[in-house]
């Protein structure tokens, strides 16, 4: 019963989310270039953190 309720609320939530995305799409497209730029700037940082994490994990093993 609980699983069914969770499934129902989840599907309702995803439908709401999709509708919101469709409504916001024009605004999102305006922000997309800036967002991509931010991602491009953040990716090297994330890479460094990830490599450091991997090095720590396997270096200590």
C-alpha positions as CSV (number, residue, x, y, z in Angstrom):
1,X,0.0,0.0,0.0
2,X,2.8,2.4,1.0
3,X,4.8,1.5,-2.2
4,X,1.7,2.3,-4.3
5,X,1.2,5.6,-2.5
6,X,4.9,6.5,-3.1
7,X,4.6,5.6,-6.7
8,X,1.5,7.7,-7.1
9,X,3.1,10.7,-5.4
10,X,6.3,10.2,-7.4
11,X,4.5,10.1,-10.8
12,X,2.4,13.1,-9.8
13,X,5.6,15.0,-8.8
14,X,7.4,14.1,-12.0
15,X,4.4,15.3,-14.1
16,X,4.4,18.6,-12.2
17,X,8.2,18.8,-12.7
18,X,7.8,18.2,-16.4
19,X,5.1,20.9,-16.7
20,X,7.3,23.3,-14.8
21,X,10.2,22.5,-17.1
22,X,8.1,23.0,-20.2
23,X,7.0,26.4,-18.9
24,X,10.5,27.4,-17.9
25,X,12.2,26.1,-21.0
26,X,12.4,29.5,-22.8
27,X,13.9,31.1,-19.7
28,X,16.3,28.1,-19.3
29,X,17.5,28.5,-22.9
30,X,18.4,32.1,-22.1
31,X,20.5,31.0,-19.2
32,X,22.0,27.9,-20.9
33,X,25.1,29.6,-22.4
34,X,26.1,30.9,-18.9
35,X,25.3,27.6,-17.3
36,X,27.5,25.8,-19.9
37,X,30.3,28.3,-19.2
38,X,30.0,27.7,-15.4
39,X,30.1,23.9,-16.0
40,X,33.2,24.3,-18.2
41,X,34.9,26.3,-15.5
42,X,33.9,23.9,-12.8
43,X,34.8,20.6,-14.5
44,X,38.6,21.0,-14.1
45,X,38.0,21.7,-10.4
46,X,35.8,18.7,-10.0
47,X,38.4,16.6,-11.9
48,X,41.1,17.7,-9.5
49,X,38.9,16.9,-6.5
50,X,37.9,13.5,-8.0
51,X,41.5,12.6,-8.7
52,X,42.6,13.6,-5.3
53,X,39.8,11.5,-3.8
54,X,40.8,8.5,-5.9
55,X,44.5,8.9,-5.0
56,X,43.6,9.1,-1.3
57,X,41.3,6.0,-1.5
58,X,43.8,3.8,-3.4
59,X,46.9,5.4,-2.0
60,X,46.0,4.4,1.6
61,X,44.8,0.9,0.6
